[in-house]
């Protein structure tokens, strides 16, 4: 049986590339964002804190490496595992802060900081671009990559030899007229039924040759002449006799 564990590299190409870009963004934006006043405190470029390392750099690196595997692998199992890990990295961007605040107090002061934007709209954009929105987009593309690795497309089956789609599109040759040792599956009508000539013989046994089996009406019934006596046999009578006086 053909091996269906492999898949074309193009299967996870777009998703893998997007996961690489998103992972790089999540791991680098806390260090380069302060150049554009788009950051969380401390508002200093390339400033390392525990919050930036555990809440942004680590999940960003996981997503980036997973995207590289999704982009390069031909193995369904390895590609699916990498997509699953990328999804976990995206989920950590969304829920990591809450998890650390609830169960990670023993790890030290791990905080994401606060948005440096003065307005509420810019602060919302920073939250979305650093954590929540970024994580949701990563989870979406990771799930899409996982789904693409988990199915066998018609093109993959054809490449592995499971289905011969070429013969289905080959036109008249897909139904051969005859096969060795087998009668024609689609015989023509020639010879199946006798022609009309000879089906109904002109003469039948017991009938004199040359006699028409379907005689015409000529001679079957006597003509009207002789069926009824001529009019002179019945002299006409005058219903209005002249009166004699």
ZAMARGU-4260 file (C-alpha; in steps of 0.2 Angstrom, whole numbers, plus 5000, padded with zeros to 4 digits):
<rodrens>
0) 5000/5000/5000 | 5006/5017/4996 | 5014/5027/5010 | 5002/5041/5015 | 5012/5048/5030
5) 5021/5060/5019 | 5014/5077/5012 | 5020/5090/5000 | 5030/5104/5008 | 5018/5116/5000
10) 5004/5109/5012 | 5010/5120/5027 | 5019/5133/5017 | 5008/5148/5020 | 5004/5144/5038
15) 5022/5140/5042 | 5028/5157/5035 | 5015/5166/5045 | 5019/5157/5061 | 5037/5162/5059
20) 5033/5180/5056 | 5021/5180/5071 | 5033/5172/5082 | 5047/5184/5078 | 5035/5198/5081
25) 5030/5192/5098 | 5048/5189/5103 | 5056/5205/5097 | 5042/5218/5099 | 5045/5221/5118
30) 5063/5225/5114 | 5061/5236/5098 | 5044/5243/5102 | 5051/5257/5113 | 5059/5265/5098
35) 5042/5269/5091 | 5034/5272/5108 | 5024/5256/5107 | 5029/5246/5122 | 5025/5240/5140
40) 5035/5247/5154 | 5049/5248/5156 | 5049/5260/5141 | 5067/5255/5136 | 5073/5246/5121
45) 5082/5229/5124 | 5078/5230/5142 | 5077/5212/5149 | 5064/5208/5162 | 5057/5192/5169
50) 5040/5197/5162 | 5047/5199/5144 | 5057/5183/5144 | 5043/5171/5151 | 5028/5180/5144
55) 5034/5185/5126 | 5052/5179/5122 | 5049/5161/5126 | 5032/5158/5118 | 5038/5169/5103
60) 5053/5157/5101 | 5041/5142/5102 | 5030/5148/5089 | 5045/5153/5077 | 5053/5136/5078
65) 5036/5127/5076 | 5033/5138/5060 | 5050/5133/5053 | 5045/5114/5056 | 5028/5117/5048
70) 5036/5125/5033 | 5050/5113/5030 | 5043/5096/5035 | 5035/5082/5024 | 5030/5072/5039
75) 5012/5073/5044 | 5016/5068/5062 | 5030/5080/5064 | 5020/5094/5056 | 5005/5091/5066
80) 5015/5091/5082 | 5024/5107/5077 | 5007/5115/5073 | 5000/5110/5090 | 5015/5117/5099
85) 5013/5134/5090 | 4995/5134/5096 | 5001/5132/5114 | 5013/5146/5111 | 4998/5157/5105
90) 4987/5152/5119 | 5001/5157/5131 | 5002/5174/5124 | 4983/5176/5128 | 4982/5167/5145
95) 5000/5168/5151 | 4998/5183/5162 | 4983/5177/5171 | 4991/5160/5174 | 5007/5168/5181
100) 4997/5179/5192 | 4987/5165/5199 | 4999/5150/5201 | 5016/5157/5197 | 5020/5169/5212
105) 5033/5157/5218 | 5043/5160/5202 | 5047/5178/5207 | 5041/5195/5200 | 5035/5190/5183
110) 5024/5204/5176 | 5021/5211/5159 | 5021/5229/5164 | 5008/5242/5159 | 5005/5250/5142
115) 5015/5266/5140 | 5002/5274/5129 | 4993/5289/5136 | 4976/5286/5127 | 4965/5272/5130
120) 4964/5268/5111 | 4983/5266/5110 | 4984/5256/5126 | 4971/5244/5118 | 4982/5242/5103
125) 4997/5238/5113 | 4988/5225/5123 | 4981/5217/5107 | 4998/5218/5098 | 5009/5211/5112
130) 4997/5198/5120 | 4979/5195/5116 | 4977/5199/5098 | 4994/5191/5094 | 4989/5175/5103
135) 4972/5173/5094 | 4980/5175/5077 | 4994/5163/5081 | 4981/5150/5087 | 4971/5152/5071
140) 4985/5149/5059 | 4991/5135/5070 | 4974/5126/5070 | 4974/5129/5051 | 4991/5121/5049
145) 4986/5106/5060 | 4970/5103/5050 | 4979/5103/5034 | 4992/5090/5040 | 4978/5079/5047
150) 4969/5076/5031 | 4974/5067/5015 | 4969/5078/5000 | 4964/5071/4983 | 4981/5077/4976
155) 4991/5068/4989 | 4982/5052/4986 | 4985/5054/4968 | 5003/5057/4971 | 5005/5042/4982
160) 4997/5031/4969 | 4981/5028/4979 | 4970/5034/4965 | 4973/5035/4947 | 4965/5051/4942
165) 4974/5052/4925 | 4964/5037/4919 | 4948/5045/4924 | 4951/5060/4913 | 4958/5051/4899
170) 4942/5051/4889 | 4936/5036/4878 | 4950/5025/4883 | 4944/5023/4901 | 4930/5011/4895
175) 4940/4999/4884 | 4929/4991/4870 | 4935/4974/4874 | 4947/4965/4887 | 4956/4949/4886
180) 4946/4934/4890 | 4930/4945/4893 | 4916/4949/4880 | 4913/4966/4875 | 4904/4975/4890
185) 4896/4987/4879 | 4891/4977/4863 | 4884/4986/4848 | 4867/4983/4842 | 4873/4975/4826
190) 4868/4957/4826 | 4858/4957/4842 | 4841/4957/4834 | 4837/4950/4816 | 4833/4962/4803
195) 4815/4965/4798 | 4819/4955/4782 | 4814/4937/4785 | 4805/4940/4802 | 4788/4939/4794
200) 4789/4926/4780 | 4777/4929/4765 | 4771/4911/4766 | 4767/4900/4780 | 4766/4881/4781
205) 4750/4874/4775 | 4747/4890/4764 | 4748/4888/4745 | 4764/4897/4739 | 4761/4914/4732
210) 4745/4916/4742 | 4744/4933/4750 | 4743/4930/4769 | 4734/4947/4771 | 4721/4947/4757
215) 4713/4963/4752 | 4695/4966/4753 | 4693/4963/4735 | 4682/4947/4733 | 4679/4945/4752
220) 4662/4953/4751 | 4650/4953/4736 | 4648/4969/4727 | 4632/4979/4730 | 4626/4974/4713
225) 4616/4958/4716 | 4614/4960/4735 | 4598/4970/4732 | 4585/4967/4717 | 4584/4980/4704
230) 4571/4994/4707 | 4560/4987/4693 | 4555/4972/4704 | 4546/4984/4715 | 4535/4996/4704
235) 4533/5013/4712 | 4516/5016/4719 | 4507/5033/4719 | 4502/5037/4736 | 4491/5051/4729
240) 4479/5042/4717 | 4467/5053/4707 | 4450/5053/4713 | 4437/5046/4702 | 4420/5054/4702
</rodrens>
